[in-house]
Amino acid sequence: MYRNSVDQFMEALASKSAIPGGGGAAALGGSMAAALGSMVANLTIGKKTYASVENQAIEMEKKLSALRIEFLELINGDAEAFEPLSKAYGLPKTTAEELSHRNEVLENALYGASRIPLVIMEKVLELLDILDCMEKIGSKLAISDVGVAVQYARCALLSASMNVFINTNMMKDKKKALELEKRADEMAVVGVEKADQIYKNVMKKIHK
């Protein structure tokens, strides 16, 4: 029923083209996590059992819907950030002037390519805060979907982190690279801790 559009992306992902790649896949994972969170919110809204948290669930669903779209836009953002990097590698480097120009362009492109996965990580942290809320107020019938969403979010977080480092490793400006890497490491630690705690909470409810 939904296979055609999914197939198109997967075929592109499986091809020898560098885009979409790991960054796009990370963003897709984030979008899937947000979509699952929305599903849990929608299954909670309108139910008498959860009337006391309905307004909160409505607010969470709005945020989740916005994040789902933002993650999808970041798939394109990641591809767009890679394009100048790909072109930079193809610049001539025969003369000293050409090499200097190539290095400058490449450095700027590497920095730009590092920024998108950092944004993905920032959005995942926002998402995890909302999923934490949905684990507490969401329909018990869909609590496992919160757990699945958390695992997709966790994967997106760490996948995006790797896409930061693959670019910063090649940057000449080590100070700037370390700043990006420090931010990625900090978000990874915070996000993994939160994701694992939410997952444990979910398992306590479904594994009795």
DODO-944534 format. One record per residue (C-alpha): residue in three letters; residue number from 1; x, y negated, z. Coordinates in pm, 1 decimal, m for minus. Layout:
BEGIN
kolkol aa Ala | i NUM | xx X | yy Y | zz Z
...
***
This chain:
BEGIN
kolkol aa Met | i 1 | xx 0.0 | yy 0.0 | zz 0.0
kolkol aa Tyr | i 2 | xx 278.9 | yy m242.4 | zz 89.0
kolkol aa Arg | i 3 | xx 562.7 | yy m60.5 | zz m81.4
kolkol aa Asn | i 4 | xx 616.7 | yy m268.1 | zz m396.2
kolkol aa Ser | i 5 | xx 730.5 | yy m589.3 | zz m228.5
kolkol aa Val | i 6 | xx 937.8 | yy m396.8 | zz 25.7
kolkol aa Asp | i 7 | xx 1095.4 | yy m191.6 | zz m252.3
kolkol aa Gln | i 8 | xx 1205.9 | yy m504.1 | zz m437.0
kolkol aa Phe | i 9 | xx 1395.3 | yy m634.9 | zz m138.2
kolkol aa Met | i 10 | xx 1544.6 | yy m294.5 | zz m57.6
kolkol aa Glu | i 11 | xx 1661.6 | yy m245.3 | zz m414.7
kolkol aa Ala | i 12 | xx 1831.8 | yy m584.3 | zz m405.1
kolkol aa Leu | i 13 | xx 1983.2 | yy m500.5 | zz m66.5
kolkol aa Ala | i 14 | xx 2113.1 | yy m165.9 | zz m195.6
kolkol aa Ser | i 15 | xx 2265.3 | yy m311.8 | zz m512.7
kolkol aa Lys | i 16 | xx 2629.3 | yy m410.2 | zz m558.4
kolkol aa Ser | i 17 | xx 2528.7 | yy m775.3 | zz m532.2
kolkol aa Ala | i 18 | xx 2658.8 | yy m939.5 | zz m215.2
kolkol aa Ile | i 19 | xx 2320.8 | yy m1104.3 | zz m157.3
kolkol aa Pro | i 20 | xx 2101.3 | yy m1017.8 | zz 11.3
kolkol aa Gly | i 21 | xx 2341.3 | yy m866.3 | zz 260.1
kolkol aa Gly | i 22 | xx 2379.4 | yy m816.6 | zz 632.1
kolkol aa Gly | i 23 | xx 2274.1 | yy m1170.4 | zz 715.8
kolkol aa Gly | i 24 | xx 1953.5 | yy m1138.5 | zz 517.1
kolkol aa Ala | i 25 | xx 1884.9 | yy m800.3 | zz 675.1
kolkol aa Ala | i 26 | xx 1934.5 | yy m953.1 | zz 1021.2
kolkol aa Ala | i 27 | xx 1684.7 | yy m1228.5 | zz 940.7
kolkol aa Leu | i 28 | xx 1438.1 | yy m971.1 | zz 809.6
kolkol aa Gly | i 29 | xx 1472.2 | yy m779.3 | zz 1135.7
kolkol aa Gly | i 30 | xx 1393.2 | yy m1094.0 | zz 1327.3
kolkol aa Ser | i 31 | xx 1086.7 | yy m1154.8 | zz 1113.7
kolkol aa Met | i 32 | xx 963.4 | yy m799.6 | zz 1172.6
kolkol aa Ala | i 33 | xx 1011.0 | yy m843.2 | zz 1546.5
kolkol aa Ala | i 34 | xx 810.4 | yy m1165.4 | zz 1540.8
kolkol aa Ala | i 35 | xx 537.2 | yy m1000.8 | zz 1332.1
kolkol aa Leu | i 36 | xx 505.7 | yy m716.2 | zz 1581.1
kolkol aa Gly | i 37 | xx 485.7 | yy m967.6 | zz 1862.4
kolkol aa Ser | i 38 | xx 203.4 | yy m1144.0 | zz 1677.7
kolkol aa Met | i 39 | xx 21.1 | yy m814.9 | zz 1641.3
kolkol aa Val | i 40 | xx 36.6 | yy m758.1 | zz 2018.0
kolkol aa Ala | i 41 | xx m88.7 | yy m1112.2 | zz 2079.1
kolkol aa Asn | i 42 | xx m375.3 | yy m1066.5 | zz 1832.1
kolkol aa Leu | i 43 | xx m473.4 | yy m738.9 | zz 1997.7
kolkol aa Thr | i 44 | xx m483.4 | yy m923.1 | zz 2329.5
kolkol aa Ile | i 45 | xx m681.7 | yy m1227.0 | zz 2215.2
kolkol aa Gly | i 46 | xx m1058.8 | yy m1186.7 | zz 2235.2
kolkol aa Lys | i 47 | xx m1053.3 | yy m894.8 | zz 2480.0
kolkol aa Lys | i 48 | xx m1249.7 | yy m935.7 | zz 2803.3
kolkol aa Thr | i 49 | xx m982.4 | yy m749.4 | zz 2995.4
kolkol aa Tyr | i 50 | xx m729.5 | yy m1018.6 | zz 2904.9
kolkol aa Ala | i 51 | xx m955.8 | yy m1323.8 | zz 2922.8
kolkol aa Ser | i 52 | xx m741.8 | yy m1478.0 | zz 3196.2
kolkol aa Val | i 53 | xx m435.5 | yy m1484.9 | zz 2967.9
kolkol aa Glu | i 54 | xx m610.4 | yy m1552.3 | zz 2637.8
kolkol aa Asn | i 55 | xx m496.9 | yy m1914.1 | zz 2607.3
kolkol aa Gln | i 56 | xx m141.0 | yy m1807.9 | zz 2679.3
kolkol aa Ala | i 57 | xx m162.1 | yy m1529.2 | zz 2421.1
kolkol aa Ile | i 58 | xx m296.6 | yy m1776.4 | zz 2162.6
kolkol aa Glu | i 59 | xx m3.4 | yy m2008.7 | zz 2228.6
kolkol aa Met | i 60 | xx 245.5 | yy m1722.7 | zz 2202.5
kolkol aa Glu | i 61 | xx 92.0 | yy m1609.6 | zz 1874.2
kolkol aa Lys | i 62 | xx 134.2 | yy m1956.5 | zz 1724.4
kolkol aa Lys | i 63 | xx 500.6 | yy m1956.7 | zz 1817.4
kolkol aa Leu | i 64 | xx 549.8 | yy m1603.0 | zz 1688.0
kolkol aa Ser | i 65 | xx 386.9 | yy m1685.1 | zz 1354.1
kolkol aa Ala | i 66 | xx 614.5 | yy m1986.3 | zz 1313.7
kolkol aa Leu | i 67 | xx 923.0 | yy m1780.3 | zz 1397.1
kolkol aa Arg | i 68 | xx 822.0 | yy m1505.6 | zz 1152.5
kolkol aa Ile | i 69 | xx 818.8 | yy m1760.5 | zz 872.1
kolkol aa Glu | i 70 | xx 1142.8 | yy m1923.6 | zz 987.2
kolkol aa Phe | i 71 | xx 1321.7 | yy m1588.6 | zz 981.5
kolkol aa Leu | i 72 | xx 1198.9 | yy m1522.3 | zz 627.9
kolkol aa Glu | i 73 | xx 1327.8 | yy m1862.7 | zz 522.2
kolkol aa Leu | i 74 | xx 1663.5 | yy m1774.2 | zz 676.4
kolkol aa Ile | i 75 | xx 1690.8 | yy m1479.0 | zz 436.2
kolkol aa Asn | i 76 | xx 1708.7 | yy m1734.7 | zz 156.9
kolkol aa Gly | i 77 | xx 1922.0 | yy m1961.9 | zz 371.3
kolkol aa Asp | i 78 | xx 2179.3 | yy m1689.3 | zz 415.0
kolkol aa Ala | i 79 | xx 2188.7 | yy m1623.7 | zz 41.1
kolkol aa Glu | i 80 | xx 2222.3 | yy m1994.7 | zz m34.4
kolkol aa Ala | i 81 | xx 2508.4 | yy m2029.5 | zz 214.7
kolkol aa Phe | i 82 | xx 2692.6 | yy m1740.2 | zz 52.4
kolkol aa Glu | i 83 | xx 2677.2 | yy m1885.1 | zz m299.0
kolkol aa Pro | i 84 | xx 2940.7 | yy m2159.9 | zz m247.3
kolkol aa Leu | i 85 | xx 3158.5 | yy m1906.9 | zz m66.9
kolkol aa Ser | i 86 | xx 3139.5 | yy m1671.4 | zz m362.6
kolkol aa Lys | i 87 | xx 3227.4 | yy m1954.5 | zz m601.3
kolkol aa Ala | i 88 | xx 3517.8 | yy m2063.6 | zz m380.0
kolkol aa Tyr | i 89 | xx 3684.4 | yy m1724.1 | zz m412.0
kolkol aa Gly | i 90 | xx 3675.4 | yy m1765.1 | zz m788.7
kolkol aa Leu | i 91 | xx 3852.0 | yy m2102.1 | zz m796.3
kolkol aa Pro | i 92 | xx 4192.2 | yy m2112.5 | zz m966.0
kolkol aa Lys | i 93 | xx 4502.7 | yy m2106.3 | zz m746.4
kolkol aa Thr | i 94 | xx 4786.7 | yy m2120.9 | zz m996.0
kolkol aa Thr | i 95 | xx 4926.9 | yy m2459.4 | zz m898.3
kolkol aa Ala | i 96 | xx 4982.7 | yy m2608.9 | zz m554.3
kolkol aa Glu | i 97 | xx 4704.9 | yy m2859.8 | zz m620.2
kolkol aa Glu | i 98 | xx 4461.7 | yy m2589.1 | zz m724.3
kolkol aa Leu | i 99 | xx 4550.8 | yy m2380.0 | zz m422.0
kolkol aa Ser | i 100 | xx 4503.5 | yy m2675.3 | zz m187.3
kolkol aa His | i 101 | xx 4164.8 | yy m2754.6 | zz m339.4
kolkol aa Arg | i 102 | xx 4059.9 | yy m2388.9 | zz m324.6
kolkol aa Asn | i 103 | xx 4157.2 | yy m2361.7 | zz 41.4
kolkol aa Glu | i 104 | xx 3960.8 | yy m2673.1 | zz 130.9
kolkol aa Val | i 105 | xx 3649.0 | yy m2559.0 | zz m51.2
kolkol aa Leu | i 106 | xx 3682.8 | yy m2210.0 | zz 93.3
kolkol aa Glu | i 107 | xx 3717.5 | yy m2341.6 | zz 448.0
kolkol aa Asn | i 108 | xx 3402.1 | yy m2550.6 | zz 416.8
kolkol aa Ala | i 109 | xx 3214.1 | yy m2259.2 | zz 261.7
kolkol aa Leu | i 110 | xx 3322.0 | yy m2020.9 | zz 539.3
kolkol aa Tyr | i 111 | xx 3201.2 | yy m2267.3 | zz 800.1
kolkol aa Gly | i 112 | xx 2867.5 | yy m2305.5 | zz 622.5
kolkol aa Ala | i 113 | xx 2827.2 | yy m1928.3 | zz 590.3
kolkol aa Ser | i 114 | xx 2891.3 | yy m1893.5 | zz 965.5
kolkol aa Arg | i 115 | xx 2621.9 | yy m2142.3 | zz 1060.1
kolkol aa Ile | i 116 | xx 2323.1 | yy m1950.0 | zz 922.9
kolkol aa Pro | i 117 | xx 2378.8 | yy m1634.7 | zz 1132.7
kolkol aa Leu | i 118 | xx 2421.1 | yy m1859.2 | zz 1436.4
kolkol aa Val | i 119 | xx 2079.9 | yy m2009.5 | zz 1363.0
kolkol aa Ile | i 120 | xx 1939.0 | yy m1656.4 | zz 1334.6
kolkol aa Met | i 121 | xx 2081.4 | yy m1579.9 | zz 1678.4
kolkol aa Glu | i 122 | xx 1930.1 | yy m1896.8 | zz 1824.2
kolkol aa Lys | i 123 | xx 1590.4 | yy m1802.1 | zz 1684.2
kolkol aa Val | i 124 | xx 1621.6 | yy m1450.0 | zz 1824.2
kolkol aa Leu | i 125 | xx 1677.3 | yy m1592.0 | zz 2172.9
kolkol aa Glu | i 126 | xx 1358.9 | yy m1796.3 | zz 2133.5
kolkol aa Leu | i 127 | xx 1180.6 | yy m1483.4 | zz 2017.3
kolkol aa Leu | i 128 | xx 1300.1 | yy m1275.9 | zz 2311.8
kolkol aa Asp | i 129 | xx 1158.1 | yy m1529.1 | zz 2556.7
kolkol aa Ile | i 130 | xx 818.6 | yy m1491.0 | zz 2390.6
kolkol aa Leu | i 131 | xx 841.6 | yy m1110.7 | zz 2379.1
kolkol aa Asp | i 132 | xx 925.3 | yy m1117.1 | zz 2748.2
kolkol aa Cys | i 133 | xx 597.6 | yy m1298.9 | zz 2803.0
kolkol aa Met | i 134 | xx 404.3 | yy m1057.5 | zz 2578.8
kolkol aa Glu | i 135 | xx 540.7 | yy m760.8 | zz 2775.3
kolkol aa Lys | i 136 | xx 378.0 | yy m911.4 | zz 3083.8
kolkol aa Ile | i 137 | xx 43.5 | yy m1029.6 | zz 2942.2
kolkol aa Gly | i 138 | xx m5.9 | yy m824.5 | zz 2625.2
kolkol aa Ser | i 139 | xx m256.3 | yy m545.4 | zz 2571.2
kolkol aa Lys | i 140 | xx m140.9 | yy m225.1 | zz 2736.7
kolkol aa Leu | i 141 | xx m252.9 | yy m36.5 | zz 2426.0
kolkol aa Ala | i 142 | xx 18.4 | yy m217.7 | zz 2226.0
kolkol aa Ile | i 143 | xx 292.9 | yy m235.4 | zz 2485.7
kolkol aa Ser | i 144 | xx 512.4 | yy 5.1 | zz 2287.1
kolkol aa Asp | i 145 | xx 501.0 | yy m241.4 | zz 1997.6
kolkol aa Val | i 146 | xx 659.8 | yy m500.4 | zz 2224.1
kolkol aa Gly | i 147 | xx 939.4 | yy m248.6 | zz 2281.9
kolkol aa Val | i 148 | xx 982.5 | yy m190.2 | zz 1909.0
kolkol aa Ala | i 149 | xx 986.0 | yy m566.0 | zz 1848.8
kolkol aa Val | i 150 | xx 1254.8 | yy m606.4 | zz 2113.3
kolkol aa Gln | i 151 | xx 1474.7 | yy m345.3 | zz 1947.9
kolkol aa Tyr | i 152 | xx 1442.7 | yy m516.7 | zz 1610.4
kolkol aa Ala | i 153 | xx 1525.1 | yy m848.4 | zz 1776.5
kolkol aa Arg | i 154 | xx 1827.4 | yy m698.0 | zz 1952.5
kolkol aa Cys | i 155 | xx 1952.7 | yy m552.6 | zz 1625.4
kolkol aa Ala | i 156 | xx 1899.7 | yy m884.7 | zz 1447.4
kolkol aa Leu | i 157 | xx 2095.0 | yy m1063.8 | zz 1719.3
kolkol aa Leu | i 158 | xx 2401.3 | yy m839.2 | zz 1704.8
kolkol aa Ser | i 159 | xx 2387.0 | yy m808.2 | zz 1326.0
kolkol aa Ala | i 160 | xx 2389.9 | yy m1186.3 | zz 1292.5
kolkol aa Ser | i 161 | xx 2680.8 | yy m1203.9 | zz 1536.4
kolkol aa Met | i 162 | xx 2891.1 | yy m982.4 | zz 1312.1
kolkol aa Asn | i 163 | xx 2811.0 | yy m1210.4 | zz 1020.7
kolkol aa Val | i 164 | xx 2952.4 | yy m1500.5 | zz 1217.0
kolkol aa Phe | i 165 | xx 3280.0 | yy m1321.8 | zz 1283.7
kolkol aa Ile | i 166 | xx 3332.6 | yy m1190.2 | zz 930.9
kolkol aa Asn | i 167 | xx 3346.7 | yy m1553.0 | zz 818.4
kolkol aa Thr | i 168 | xx 3529.9 | yy m1712.9 | zz 1111.3
kolkol aa Asn | i 169 | xx 3804.3 | yy m1450.2 | zz 1086.7
kolkol aa Met | i 170 | xx 3905.6 | yy m1601.8 | zz 753.9
kolkol aa Met | i 171 | xx 3890.1 | yy m1967.3 | zz 860.3
kolkol aa Lys | i 172 | xx 4218.0 | yy m2158.4 | zz 884.1
kolkol aa Asp | i 173 | xx 4081.9 | yy m2400.0 | zz 1142.8
kolkol aa Lys | i 174 | xx 4108.1 | yy m2166.8 | zz 1441.7
kolkol aa Lys | i 175 | xx 3975.1 | yy m2425.4 | zz 1686.3
kolkol aa Lys | i 176 | xx 3652.8 | yy m2463.1 | zz 1490.4
kolkol aa Ala | i 177 | xx 3636.1 | yy m2086.8 | zz 1438.5
kolkol aa Leu | i 178 | xx 3673.0 | yy m2020.4 | zz 1811.1
kolkol aa Glu | i 179 | xx 3391.1 | yy m2264.5 | zz 1886.3
kolkol aa Leu | i 180 | xx 3159.0 | yy m2072.4 | zz 1656.1
kolkol aa Glu | i 181 | xx 3271.9 | yy m1737.6 | zz 1794.4
kolkol aa Lys | i 182 | xx 3227.5 | yy m1850.7 | zz 2154.8
kolkol aa Arg | i 183 | xx 2871.9 | yy m1958.8 | zz 2082.5
kolkol aa Ala | i 184 | xx 2798.3 | yy m1626.4 | zz 1912.0
kolkol aa Asp | i 185 | xx 2943.6 | yy m1427.1 | zz 2201.4
kolkol aa Glu | i 186 | xx 2745.8 | yy m1626.1 | zz 2457.5
kolkol aa Met | i 187 | xx 2418.6 | yy m1573.7 | zz 2275.3
kolkol aa Ala | i 188 | xx 2490.0 | yy m1204.8 | zz 2222.5
kolkol aa Val | i 189 | xx 2548.1 | yy m1146.6 | zz 2593.6
kolkol aa Val | i 190 | xx 2235.5 | yy m1336.2 | zz 2700.1
kolkol aa Gly | i 191 | xx 2019.3 | yy m1181.1 | zz 2429.4
kolkol aa Val | i 192 | xx 2126.6 | yy m821.5 | zz 2482.4
kolkol aa Glu | i 193 | xx 2073.2 | yy m850.0 | zz 2856.4
kolkol aa Lys | i 194 | xx 1723.3 | yy m989.8 | zz 2805.1
kolkol aa Ala | i 195 | xx 1632.9 | yy m739.1 | zz 2534.2
kolkol aa Asp | i 196 | xx 1747.8 | yy m444.8 | zz 2743.3
kolkol aa Gln | i 197 | xx 1552.2 | yy m565.0 | zz 3044.6
kolkol aa Ile | i 198 | xx 1231.8 | yy m605.8 | zz 2842.8
kolkol aa Tyr | i 199 | xx 1284.2 | yy m259.4 | zz 2695.0
kolkol aa Lys | i 200 | xx 1325.6 | yy m111.0 | zz 3043.7
kolkol aa Asn | i 201 | xx 1005.6 | yy m282.3 | zz 3155.8
kolkol aa Val | i 202 | xx 819.9 | yy m139.9 | zz 2857.7
kolkol aa Met | i 203 | xx 951.7 | yy 210.6 | zz 2922.8
kolkol aa Lys | i 204 | xx 840.1 | yy 193.9 | zz 3286.0
kolkol aa Lys | i 205 | xx 487.1 | yy 135.8 | zz 3162.3
kolkol aa Ile | i 206 | xx 477.6 | yy 408.2 | zz 2898.0
kolkol aa His | i 207 | xx 713.8 | yy 673.6 | zz 3036.8
kolkol aa Lys | i 208 | xx 545.8 | yy 805.5 | zz 3350.1
***
